Amino acid sequence: MEAGADAVMDLSTDGDLRSIRRRVLRAVPLPVGTVPVYEAAAGALRSRGAAVAMTVDDLFGAIRSHCEDGVDFFTVHCGITRETLRLLRRRRRVIPMVSRGGALIAGWMLYHDKENPLYEYFDRLLEVAREYDVTLSLGDGLRPGCIADATDTLQVDELVALGELVLRAREAGVQVMVEGPGHLPLDQIEANVVLAKRLTHGAPLYLLGPLVTDISPGYDHISAAIGRAIAAARGADFLCYVTPSEHLGLPAPQDVRAGVVAARIAAHAADLARGRPDAVRRDLAMARARNALDWERQIALAVDPAAARSRSGAISRDSPCTMCGEYCAMKLVNGFLELADREGPAGPGCVPPDHR
């Protein structure tokens, strides 16, 4: 929140999950999202020794519990069907699945040889969501987890299924958004956004990436920001942050901050590309403050004022930064323009007083 997040998710998988969720909801005034299958699987693991031992009632009990506690949206991996898993087994990916919730659902389906309960009993899910006015985030359990698997049959097959569920949710009066990929090379991002929007009937697209390369551990927040800026400029709607710890481990607080800021930069860049007046005004205000060497105004307009201030050193108002010093282009040119406006054309020996 301090870094400027617009929503928060509780993705806890261990401990007293309901207590954790309620503490998050009390502390956070922003929209809060969750993934109920985590709680259902964790409960089955504790009580019966295996996550796949969860029952359909366990899963829907967790969903209702999240709604009762007041979450605003939750992720449900409804688009993984028995046919999709048959495709997965026939057409082996480099990385079969990277979605944790999707893997829990797929594991349950394979173990019990049954249809995905979130797909089979989707009407039951809609009843609960409508009762509590909760938004469904239709998870992309088969999003590509590496560049080699991008835009494959499995990803598209799941999108087709999600598109059908979007229409059913709308008919039931339930708000719905669709989660997007994963890992995508730059040249496939625009096509993926257009395809996702087309197949899901224009539903809001919630991006979990896309990372534009697989080789950026430690800098995955940058890889994701590149992909998100392109995707959002082309029509994606909601961006999930990625931290520098992605693919490596749990993020520390400073990783969370870096990830949120990177996502906000990507979102703002996309807003500029889409011509949002507030974004255009903010960049123009920054440009004017920069030209005026107004450091306080620049810091206030920065996406992360604390980081900007920590790097500004001992700069005082009207003084150039230490990058160019007295050769500051803005200070030089503005000085010469001011002199020319006041005294007319000057000879080669005429220098503004500040630069003699």
N, C-alpha and C positions, 0 to 999 in steps of 0.2 A: 504493500500500500504506500509506503514511504517513497518508493521508487516510481510510483505513478501507475500501478496496476489498476485496471478497470473491473476485474473480477478475480476471484481466488478459488482454487480447488483444494479440497482435502482428499489426498490420495493415500491416506494411511492404510497400512495392511496388518498392523500388529498392535497389541495392547487392547485397552478398553475402547473400541472404535466408536461406540455411541457417545461416550464421555468426551472423547477427543473432538468428535464432530460438533457436539453441543458447545464446547468451549470455543471452537472456531467461529461458530455462528454468533455467539455472544460478543466476540471480539471484533468481528468484521462487519462493517455496515455495507460493504459491497455485495453484489450477487455472489453466492457461493455454490459451487458445483461439487459433485461427488461421483463415485463409481460403486454402486451398491453391490455388484458381484464380488468385490474385494471382501466385504464384510460377510457375505454368505459363504464364500470359500474358506475364509479364515475361521469362521465358526465351525464349519464341517471338519476342518483340519484339527481343531482343538478337541471337538467332542467325539469325532468318529475316526480320526487318524489319517484322513485323506481329504484334500480339497474336492476331489471328484465325488465324494460321498454326499455333497450337498444335494438337497431335493429341490424340486420346483417350488414347493411351498417355502423352503428356506430362502430361495432367491426372491420370491415375491414378498416374503415377510420383510426382508432387508429393504426392498424398494419402498414398501409402505412406511417402514421405520424412518427412512431418510425424508420422506415427504412429511411425516408427522413432525419431525424436528424442524422443518422449515427451509430445506434447501431450495434453491431457485432453479437449478437444472441438474440433471445427472446423465452420465454416459451409459448407454445400453448398446451392446454389440448384437444387434438384431439381424444384421445382414449376412451372417455366417450360416449357411444352410448345409444340409447333408450333401446336396449337389456340389456346393462350393468345396467341401472337404474332399469329395471324390476327385475334383479337378486338382486340388492341392496334392493329393497322393499320386496322381498320374503325371503332373507337370511339375516336377520338383524345382523349387526356387533355390537360389543360393542361400537365402535366409527365409525359411518357411513362414515365420510369423514373428513380429516384434511387439505386438500389442499384448500387454499383460492381461487385460480383461478378455481380449479375444482368445488368448491362449487358454484361459480358464474355461471359457465356454466351449472351445473346440475340444479340449481334453475331456470335458464332461460328455460331450456328444460322442466322441470316439469310444470312451469307456463304456457308456451305456447303450451305444448304437441307437441313439434316438435323435430326433430333430431338435434344433436349438429351441429351448422353451421360450426365449424372448421373441422368436419368430413365430412359433406355433401358437403361442398364447398372446399375440400382440394386442388383441382386443382387450384382454385383461389388463395389460400394461396401460393401454389408453384410458381405461376406466379410472385407474388410480391416478394417473397424471392429470386427468380432467378434474377429478374430485379435489385435488390439492393445487390446481393451477400451476403445475410444474412443467418446465420446458424439457423436452426430450432432446438429448444430443446423441444422434445416431452414430455410434462409433465405427471407425473403419478398422476393424480387426485384421483386415488383410492389406493394410497399407504397405507399400514397399519399404523395406528396411535397409535397402542398399540401392545404389544406382543401377546395378545389373538387373534388378527386378522391377524397375520403374515402368508404369503404364502397361502392366501385363494383363493377361486374361483374368486372373484372380481378382485383381484390383477392380477391373471394370465390371466383372460379374457381381461383386458385392455392391457396387454403385447402382446397378440396375435394380437389385433387390431393395436397396434403401430408397430409391425413387418411388417404388410402389408403396412403401411404408409411409413416405411423406404424404402421399395423397390420402391414405387411410387416416393418418393423424389429422390432417386438415379437415376431412369430413367429420371427424369426431370432435373438432373444436380444440385440439391440443396443439400448442406451439411446438415447433420442431426445427432443429438445425442439423446439418450433416457435417461430419468430420472429414478432413481431407488428408492427403499424403504428407508425410513420409519423406522419402529421399527421391529427389527428381533432378535430372540434369537441367541446366538452364534452358535448353532448347525445347523442353517438354512442359515447362511450367504453364505457359499461356494456354496451350492445348488442354492440359489437365483441368484448369479452372473452367474453361468453356465446356468441356465434356461433363464435369461434375455438375455445373449449373444446369446443363441441358437434361441430364439423366435424372436429376432430383428436382426438376420443375422450379428452378430458381430459388430453392431453399437457401437460407443463409449458410455460407460455407465457413466452417471452423477449421483453420489450418493447424496441424500438429507439426509442421515444418514449413516448407520443405527444405531439407538440407541439400545443398547443391553439390556436395562431394562427400565421400566416405572417409577422407583422410584428415579430418580437422579436429580430432579429440583435443580438448583443452581450449579450442577456439570454435566449438560448434555453435555458440551463440552468434558468431559472425557468419558462418556458413548458412545458418537458418535465417538470419536477418536479410541476407542477399536474396534468398529464395522467397521470403515473405514479402519483401518490397515489390518484387516483380508480380507475384501472385495477387497481392492486394491491389496493385495498380490496375490489374486486369479484371478485378471484380470480387475477390475473396473478401469476407466480411469480418472475421473474428480471428485474432491471432493468439496462439498459445506460445508462451515464451519457451526458450531453450537456454540452458545455462552452460557455462564452460565445462561443467562436470558431466554433461550428457555423454553416455556410453562409458563413463569411468566410475561413477559412484554418486552417493547422495551429495547434493550441493550444500556448501556452507552459505551463511548469510550473504557474504560478499559475492558469491556466485549467483545467488538469486537476484541481487541488485543489478549485476552486470547483464543478466539475461533479460530482466524486465526492461532495462534501458535500451538494450539492443532491439527488442521487439517494438518499443515505442518509436525509435528512430525509423524502423522499417514502416510502421504504420503512418508516421508523419510524411515520409517520402512518398508513400502511396497516395495519401490525401492531397499532396501537392500535385501529383500526376493527374489526379481526378478532379483538380480544380476547386477543392473545398476552400471557400473564402477565408475561413478562420486560419487555415494552414498557410495560405498565401500571405495573409496579413502578418502572421507571426514571423515568417522569413523576411518579409520586407522590413519589419521593425528591427530585426537583428542586423540586417544589412546597414540600416541607417545608424544604429548604435555603433556598429563596427567602424563605419566611416568617421563618426564623431569621436572615436576613441573613448566612448562612454562605457567603461568597464562594468559598472554596477548594473546598467541596463542589459548589457550582453549576458552577464551572469544570471540575471533574473529571467531572461528569455531562453536560456539553455535548457536542453532536455534533462540535464542533471546538474542543477546549480551547484551542489556541493562539490562535485568533481571539477567543475569549471573553476570554482573559487580556489580549490586546493592547488591548481596548476597555474594560477594567475600571479603567484609570487607577490612582490611588493609593488606591482603596477599601481600608479595613482592616476586620477582622472586627467585626461588630455595627454598622458605620456604614452609613447609607443611600447609595444611589448618587446621582450628581449630577443625575439626571433630575428628582427631586422634592425632594431635599435633606431638610430638616427637616419637610417636608410629606409624607414617605413614609407612604403609607397603612398599610403593615404595621407600621411602627414606632409610629405614632400609635395605631392600634386595639389593638395588642397591649399598649401601655402603659396605655391606659384599661381594658382587660379585666383586666389584672393588678391595677390599683388597685381596681377594683370587686370583684374576688374577695377582695382582702385587707381592704378597709375598708367594703364595702357601697356602696349608692347614695350618690353625691356631689352636692353642689350645683354650680351653674354656675361657681363660682369655683375649683373644685377641679381642678387640672391635674397630671398625673404629673410628677414632678421633672424628667425629661428634657425636658419641653416647657414649662416655666415661662419 
